[in-house]
């Protein structure tokens, strides 16, 4: 889980850097508004993930599978 949060922090920082660089050069190349908007979206999404403490995709499924496996083993042990 900590690795997931660190990755989101790094992505948000990279998104901010790309956004700032694109805004600096926007007068020379107006097409840079597209990557600036994309980088800003990535930044907001990563900050939202960090703030709400959303787990990585598939994290809950693995937890549930492990619980089901242990329950099945206990049931089999009780039957014997």
ABEGO torsion letter per residue (X at the ends): XAAAAAAAAAAAAAAAAAAAAAAAAAAABAAAAAAAAAAAAAAAAAAAAAAAGBBBBGAAAAAAAAAAAAAAAAAAAAAX
